[in-house]
Amino acid sequence: MSFDISVQVPVRNGGDRFRKFLASLAAQDLQRPWELVIVDDGSDLAVQEEFLQELGSLPDLCSVKIVAMNPGGNRPAARNSAYMASEASVALLMDGDLEFGPSLLREHLAVREKTGADVVMGRRINAWSETATPWQKWFDTRAMGDSPSGEFPWNYFITGNLSVTSTLLEQAGGFDTAIDCYGGEDTEMGYRLKQMGVSFYWDPLVSVNHLDSVTVTQHSGKMLEYGGTGLKYTLEKHPGIQGLLGSRWVAPVFSKPVHLFPMRILAGAALAAPVYRAVLGFMEKHGRPQVLFTYLAVGACLIGLRGGDYRK
């Protein structure tokens, strides 16, 4: 049987959030066969055991495949296992902590047909509840934020609510499994797809709610890890994208271009561990001004990139 679209999701100890994800899939109104590929990324209890009831509630039109990875923990490898196991022409790359309406699959296919784009990315909303924090509201302004529908740049390529022509993932060589810590595999893949001439289209109306409860402190820790691993690796692998995420600011002060000399001096002071910790503590308590959330996210990444750790 052929499928127009394949929902591909890695999950490890998914819990209640993955139950909500599966419930959203069970309610999909797509009236043609579709595929679900779950990569069990080293869960303590196998997915087919823990979520037996939820998997049994999926529509008859949904064909389910479960790929077990033991040991797990390498997200790019999990993504690659999913698309290699799929038989669909379109891969909808999702995360297991999302909740969404019954038309999501149909909307992705409709936008792809309307625009002819190779990649279609929808919105992922963090501040979806009435109790949303200032940090969650700020996070929703990142990347494409509230931008209207249209093309989006390769460095905003983020899986979670993104569909891509399946063969392009193979032609690009798959996600880079060397990026085995938090973050960076999406950006690196986006760059390679851009080099291939792939078209990127953003539609904020194709939206999902992100059930993640990460705090600003936890996010800073993730960005520190990303800077020292995925970002550093990507910059070394692709010299043509130097400057990604402000990385030029932490180059040696006397290196070219000369006009960045003052910025590098200021960056050095701003990224000092005591300064960073003070701002983090302030924002944990007050949650404003929002510009300091930007400083915390980018700052942690740059501290990690230059081999530092603000926690010490």
N, C-alpha and C positions, 0 to 999 in steps of 0.2 A: 504494500500500500504506500502511496506517495502522500506527503504532507506539505502543506504550504508554509507552516510555521512550527517551530520547535521551541518550547520554553525550556531553557537550560539554566539550572541552578545548582551551585555547590552548597552543601550544608553540613555543618558539624554541630551535633547536639542542639538542634534547632528549637526545641521547646515550644512554648505557647505561640511565639511569633511565627514559627514555621507552620503551626496549625492554622493560624489566620491566613497565611500565604496560601496554603492548600485549599482553604475554604473559599478564598477569592477565585482560585482556578476552578473549583467545583461549580461556581456560579457563572462561568463564561458562557456567552450567548453565541459563540461562533458555530455556525451550522454546517461545518465541514470537518473532516478528520484533522486532528492536530496532535502534536507529540509533546510529551513531557519527559525530559531527561534530567534525572536527579543524580548528582554525584555525591555519594556519601563519603565525605572527606575525613574519614577516621572517627566517626561518632562512637561514643561508648556503647550505645545500644543501636543496632542496625536500624536504618530508616524504615525498612519494610516491616519491622516489628513494632517500633515506637509509634508509627503513624499508620498502622494497618487500617483503622477505621476511616481516617481521612482519605487515604488512597482509594479505599473502596467506594467513596462518595463521588469520585471524579466522573465526568460524563462518559457515556459509552463511546463518544467520538474521540476521546482522548486515549492515546496509546502511551503507556508508561514504561520507561526503561530506568533501571537503577544501576549505576556503576559504582562499585565499591573500591575505595582507595585506602590501602593499609600498608604502611602508615600514611596518614594524610598530612595536611598542613601546608601544602604547596598550592596556593590558589591558582596561579597560572596553569599548573599541570591539571588541576581540576577542570578549569575552563576548556583546556585542550581535550581532555577525555570526553567531555560533554559533546563538543561539536563533532568529534570523530565517531561517536556512537550514534549520532543523529542521521536521519534519512530525509530531513526537510530542506527545502531550498532557502529558508530564512531562519536564522538563529535569533531568538529573543533572549538576550543575556540578562538574567535577573538575579536578585539576591533573595535569600530566604527570610528576610525580615521586612517584607513589604505587604501592604494591604491595598486593594484596588477594586474598581468597579467591574461589572460583568462584560463591559465592551472593550477591555484593554487589547486583547488579541486582535479583534476585528478592527480597532482603530489603527493599530500599527500597520496592518495589511493595507488599510484604506489610504493612509498617508503615503506609504511606499508606492502604491499604484498611482496616486495622484501626482506625486513629485518625481518619481523615477529615481529617487536617491538610493545610494548603496547602503547608507547608514541613516537610521532614524532614531533620534534620542528624544525621549519625553522627560517630563519634569518629575523630580523626586522631592516630595514636600516633607520637611521635618517639623515645621510649626503647624501641624494639622489639628491640634487639640486646643481647647480653651485655656489649658494650663501650660501652653508652650512657653519656654524660657526665652529671655532675650538672646541667649546664645543660639537657640534653635531658629529664631526669627532671622538673626544675622546670617546663619548658614544658608538659608534659602535665598539670600541675595548673591551668593557666590556663583562663579562660572556664568552660565547664561541667565540665571536669576529670573527676572520678569521680562526678559527680552521677547519680542514678538517672533512668530514663526519665521524661519529662514535658515540660511546656511550658518553653521557654527564652526569655529576653528578647531583644528586637530587636537590641540592641547586641552580641550574640554571634553574629549572622548572619555566618557565614564560609563562603565557597565552598571547594570542594576535595572534600568528601564530603557534598554537600547537594543534595536534590532539591526542585523547586518546580514547581507547576502552570505550564505554559509561558505561558499567556495572561496570568498575573499580571505577568510580566516586561514584556510589552508594555503592559499597562494602567498600570504604574508609570512608564513612559517609558524603560525600559532603564537600564543602568548609566550613570552620569554620566561622559562622556568628558573632562570638564574635569579630572578627577582622573587626570592622566597621569604621575604619579610613583609611588613605592612606597606602596601601602597606602591604605585609606580608602574605596574604592569599594564594598566589601561592607557596611561599617557604614552608609554613606549610603543604600544600597539597602534595608537592613534597616529603617531609620527610615521610609522612604517606604512600604514594605509594611505596617509596623505602623499607619501612619496610614490605610491602606486597610482595616484590620480583619482582616488576614491572620492565620491561626493558625500557630504555630511549635511543632514537636515535636522533642525530642531523644531519641535512642536510642543509648547507648554500645555496644550489642552490634553495631551496624552499623558496623564499624570498618575502617580502612585503615592501613597503615604508611607513614609519611612518610619518604622516602629523602633528604630534605634534610640536608646536612652543615654548615649555617650555624653558625658559632661565636658565642659571646656577644658578641665584639667586632664581628663582622659584623652581628649583630642590632641592636646599639646604633646602628650607622650607618644601618640601615634605619629604625629608630624615629625617629632624628633627622630623616631625610628626611620621614617621615610627618607628624611634628608640624608642620613648616614648610610642608607642602603639603596633603595630603589632610585632615588634622584641622583645620587653619586654615580651609580652604575650606568644610568641612562645617559648622563652627560659624558661619561667616558666612552660609551659605545657610540654615541652620535655627537661628535664635536660640532656639528652644524647647528645644534640647538643650545649652545652656550648662552646663558642669560635666563634660562627657564626658572621661573619662580624667584627672580631676583638674585640668582646665583652669582652674577657678575659683581654684586656688591661685596662678596666675601673673598674676592680674588686679592692677591697681595696688593698692598696700597700703591706700590710704585709700578705696577704692571699697566700696560695699555688697555683701554684708551685713557688718556690723561684726564679728560674731562670728568671722569668718575672718581677722581681722587677725593674730593670732599665727601661724596656719598660713602666711600669705603671707610673713611675716618668715622663718620656718624654711625655707620652700621656696626663697626667694631665696638663703639660705646653702647649702642642700643642692645647689642646681643650679649653683653656681659651678664653672667648668671645672676648676680644680685638684682640687677635692673629687671631682668625678665621675671624673676620670682616675685618681685614687688608688684609688677603689673598684673601678673596672673592672680595673685591674691586679691588685688583690688577688683578685678573683673569678676572673680568668683563671688564676691560680696555684692557688688553694685550692678554689674552687667551693662555698663555704659561708661563712656561713649562707645558706639559700635566699632569705630575705627580701631580701637585697641584689640578687638577680636582679630582683625586682619593682622595687626602686629604680632599677636600671639601665634597665629597659624603659620604665617610666613617665617616669623622669627625662630620658632622651634625647628622648622625645616632647615633653615640656614645654619643654626647652631649645630644640628646633626651633620650637615654637609661638611662643615669644617672640623668635625671630630670632637665637638664639645658635648657637654651635658649640663643643662641648667639646674638639674636636680642635685648636683654635687657642689 
